[in-house]
């Protein structure tokens, strides 16, 4: 017998296809439904957890960090949205989002003097001082995460990593070149200043890096040293780190 | 005199003040009570510390269990997401909206939540409306635009609780144009992100900057900031934009960045 052809076969095929699509849709809806169910159960458990341990999260920086790492391990960002239930129920969101606000305010307040670059430790000290006594300790990890989130806002908040696990917080846009970072490292090791010859580069290379830093208002020029011109970095001054304001 | 002196010498040599544990000149019973007090406090501190440690390790254990459950949900969400992005029509619009909300709760980063599918998610659309209402006046006061960082701080300071994340602000901002709100998100090539009044478009601003520059003959970002009532960062952006349009030339030196009207263009046009 000949294979069925013609309109009848086409229609039958289409009906089968539609049934197939419908079944697939049913299966997918089934999945979304299933996810809903799991989320509801989870929400209840998380609520319970929060009731017992919310304070531990606020108080204990190590616990916060472990929590963050566990989330990252399963592919979840608890800080992605204020509407995430980690944020809603555990209050982790509010902790970091508010910290981010304070970071912005502290950096902007200090920017006229520092030019928009501040050692992370100094930022931590300023924030701790501003928060007053009796506040839970602020860890480096907390700050790095909060600043990491600020990057999304696009106005140049980022962390510059120097050798020896030291960090600078940059609050103005503009990439620091590798050379500029090296200059900063050198200056930081020497109490906040450096001369061109101390860098050990060709004059042209040293000039380019140093001039750019001056132009970006991160460095001051001292031509009255009686010897070589010195470049000073207010953001790295040890004395400023211990002062107020 | 002699007697006093020898008495004094005697007392000094005994060094009564160095002896410890004898606060009360009383009986040994008092001494015991004093020690019990100190030891008692110490014990209490240790007990509190242990309690806290127990609490933390209990928390950690509970958390580990929770994470396992979360991991399963993430896996499920990935399956659903693949189905959505792979083909159209197998999943309804309603279901997609529901799924977006689920992803938001979980904190999973996914193209579906980023609003590249359909009309973006509802939460951020609603947030966009709230933000536009709240930030319109401040934007106006600040010369017509706010950096996203500024907006973020204002919004969260005002809220106090249930703060929004930087990503929330960005996602909401991205929906503003579509929703025809009075504020719009502008993402500049330099990476700077602003919320700007819809009525101000880039070219109108460029024109006014060009006129200021012509009046003054020369402008730095700081000078423009003072004149236009905007931040130095935004003033710099305006000058840079004008430069790309051919309306300004830069003079870059160690003294800084200064702009001049573009005489090359103007004089060429005058010929």
Interface residues (C-beta under 8 A of the other chain):
Chain A: X21 X24 X25 X28 X29 X31 X32 X34 X35 X36 X38 X39 X41 X42 X43 X45 X46 X49 X52 X53 X56 X60 X63 X66 X67 X70 X71 X73 X74 X75 X76 X77 X78 X79 X80 X81 X82 X83 X84 X85 X86 X87 X88 X93 X94 X97 X98 X100 X101 X104 X105 X149 X150 X151 X152 X153 X154 X155 X156 X157 X172 X173 X211 X214 X215
Chain B: X55 X56 X58 X59 X60 X62 X63 X64 X66 X67 X69 X70 X71 X72 X73 X74 X76 X77 X79 X80 X83 X89 X90 X91 X92 X95 X98 X99 X102 X104 X105 X106 X107 X108 X109 X123 X147 X148 X149 X152 X153 X156 X157 X161 X162 X163 X164 X165 X166 X167 X168 X169 X170 X171 X187 X190 X191 X192 X193 X233 X252 X253 X254 X256 X257
